[in-house]
Amino acid sequence: MTDDDRRRGPSQHLLGNHRVEIDGDRARSLTYARVYHQGAGAHEGRFYECFGEYDDHWERTPEGWLLASRVFDMTMAVGDFGVLQPG
């Protein structure tokens, strides 16, 4: 655990409704996410939570599928964004 982990506190990522499209050696997956972060240190007692969708692009390699790009499209957020920052 790093100092930043201690300052940020625990988090939970709930993922669901995975949709995958494969086209040869490329693929795209879309996944809904609900992400919760609990504050620690100066941010103890605070939280930050957001909802959105991961848009991931994959490439097949000799070693297996590798993530080529990831975008998180946030649709809603509540709480104190400062929870994500170093204390």
Secondary structure, DSSP 8 states (H G I E B T S, - for coil): --HHHHHH--EEEEEEEEEEEEETTEEEEEEEEEEEEE--GGGTT-EEEEEEEEEEEEEEETTEEEEEEEEEEEEEEEE-GGGGS--
